[in-house]
Amino acid sequence: MNISQAAAASGVSAKMLRHYETIGLVPRARRTASNYRSYTDTDVHTLRFIRTARDLGFSIDDIRALLALWRDRQRPSREVKRLVERHAGGLRARIAELEAMLTALEHLARHCHGDERPDCPILNGLEAGSASRRPSGKR
């Protein structure tokens, strides 16, 4: 199948497919006699794997590792589990940061009258830096 067909079948855009080839995440496509890219069902299956991993927020490096583990039928599952648990921990940390940001914004909004007065506790809070504090001192 051509790049458009492979993109449609995998849910990965043609642009991303070319990018994945460029960075070596997937092997370069075979070429037809007229130099068009040609993809197999196996290629599409790999692209779906990548798309699912991206949808779950894995980095390109993590996807590269997952692909290697997926292809290695002799791999111990503990390696896969370790990678996934590390990613889940990172997501938990990001969720905590987002919740802290939400709490700060809701606090500022509760203290704003939202009327015609120029006084604005939201802007005062941003100026003072009180709204930008997140867990573990990150900014």
C-alpha positions as CSV (number, residue, x, y, z in Angstrom):
1,M,0.0,0.0,0.0
2,N,1.1,3.6,-0.6
3,I,1.8,6.1,2.2
4,S,-1.7,7.5,2.2
5,Q,-3.2,4.1,2.5
6,A,-0.8,3.1,5.3
7,A,-1.5,6.4,7.1
8,A,-5.2,5.8,6.9
9,A,-4.9,2.2,8.0
10,S,-2.6,2.9,11.0
11,G,-4.1,6.2,12.2
12,V,-0.6,7.8,11.8
13,S,-0.4,10.8,9.5
14,A,1.8,10.5,6.4
15,K,3.9,13.4,7.8
16,M,4.5,11.5,11.0
17,L,5.1,8.3,9.1
18,R,7.9,10.0,7.2
19,H,9.2,11.5,10.5
20,Y,9.3,8.0,12.1
21,E,11.3,6.7,9.1
22,T,13.7,9.7,9.3
23,I,14.4,9.1,13.0
24,G,14.7,5.4,12.6
25,L,11.7,4.4,14.7
26,V,10.5,2.4,11.7
27,P,12.6,1.1,8.9
28,R,12.6,3.0,5.6
29,A,9.8,1.9,3.4
30,R,10.5,-0.2,0.4
31,R,10.2,1.7,-2.9
32,T,8.3,0.8,-6.1
33,A,9.8,1.0,-9.5
34,S,8.5,4.5,-9.8
35,N,10.1,5.3,-6.4
36,Y,6.9,5.5,-4.3
37,R,6.9,4.3,-0.8
38,S,5.3,0.9,-0.3
39,Y,4.1,-0.5,3.0
40,T,3.1,-3.9,4.1
41,D,0.5,-5.1,6.7
42,T,3.4,-5.7,9.1
43,D,4.4,-2.0,8.7
44,V,0.9,-0.9,9.4
45,H,0.8,-3.1,12.5
46,T,4.0,-1.5,13.8
47,L,2.6,1.9,13.1
48,R,-0.5,1.1,15.1
49,F,1.7,0.0,18.0
50,I,3.5,3.3,17.8
51,R,0.3,5.3,17.6
52,T,-1.1,3.5,20.7
53,A,2.1,4.1,22.6
54,R,2.1,7.8,21.6
55,D,-1.6,8.1,22.7
56,L,-0.5,6.8,26.1
57,G,2.1,9.5,26.3
58,F,5.3,7.5,25.8
59,S,8.3,9.4,24.6
60,I,10.0,8.4,21.3
61,D,12.9,6.9,23.3
62,D,10.5,4.8,25.3
63,I,8.6,3.7,22.2
64,R,11.9,2.7,20.7
65,A,12.6,0.5,23.8
66,L,9.0,-0.8,23.7
67,L,9.4,-1.7,20.0
68,A,12.6,-3.6,20.8
69,L,10.9,-5.5,23.6
70,W,7.9,-6.2,21.5
71,R,10.0,-7.7,18.7
72,D,12.1,-9.8,21.1
73,R,9.9,-12.8,21.9
74,Q,12.4,-14.0,24.4
75,R,12.3,-10.8,26.5
76,P,11.4,-10.9,30.2
77,S,8.1,-9.2,30.8
78,R,9.7,-7.4,33.9
79,E,11.5,-5.1,31.5
80,V,8.3,-4.0,29.9
81,K,6.6,-3.6,33.3
82,R,9.5,-1.5,34.6
83,L,9.3,0.8,31.7
84,V,5.5,1.2,32.0
85,E,5.6,1.7,35.8
86,R,8.3,4.4,35.3
87,H,6.0,6.1,32.7
88,A,3.0,5.8,35.0
89,G,5.0,7.5,37.8
90,G,5.9,10.4,35.6
91,L,2.2,10.8,34.7
92,R,1.3,10.8,38.4
93,A,3.8,13.6,39.0
94,R,2.4,15.6,36.1
95,I,-1.2,15.0,37.3
96,A,-0.1,16.3,40.8
97,E,1.4,19.4,39.1
98,L,-1.7,20.0,37.1
99,E,-3.9,19.6,40.2
100,A,-1.7,22.2,42.1
101,M,-2.1,24.6,39.2
102,L,-5.8,24.1,39.1
103,T,-6.1,24.7,42.9
104,A,-4.0,27.9,42.5
105,L,-6.2,29.2,39.7
106,E,-9.4,28.4,41.5
107,H,-8.1,30.2,44.6
108,L,-7.3,33.3,42.5
109,A,-10.7,33.2,40.7
110,R,-12.6,32.9,44.0
111,H,-10.9,36.0,45.3
112,C,-11.7,38.1,42.2
113,H,-14.8,40.2,42.2
114,G,-15.0,40.1,38.4
115,D,-16.7,43.5,38.3
116,E,-15.8,47.0,36.9
117,R,-13.2,47.7,39.6
118,P,-9.6,47.8,38.4
119,D,-8.4,46.0,41.5
120,C,-7.6,42.4,40.5
121,P,-6.5,39.8,43.0
122,I,-5.6,37.5,40.1
123,L,-3.1,39.9,38.6
124,N,-1.8,40.7,42.1
125,G,-1.3,37.0,42.8
126,L,0.5,36.5,39.5
127,E,2.7,39.5,40.3
128,A,3.5,38.2,43.7
129,G,4.3,34.8,42.4
130,S,1.9,33.0,44.7
131,A,0.1,31.3,41.8
132,S,3.1,29.8,40.3
133,R,4.2,27.6,43.1
134,R,3.9,23.9,42.4
135,P,4.8,20.8,44.4
136,S,8.6,20.1,44.8
137,G,9.4,23.8,44.1
138,K,9.1,23.5,40.3
139,R,8.1,26.6,38.4
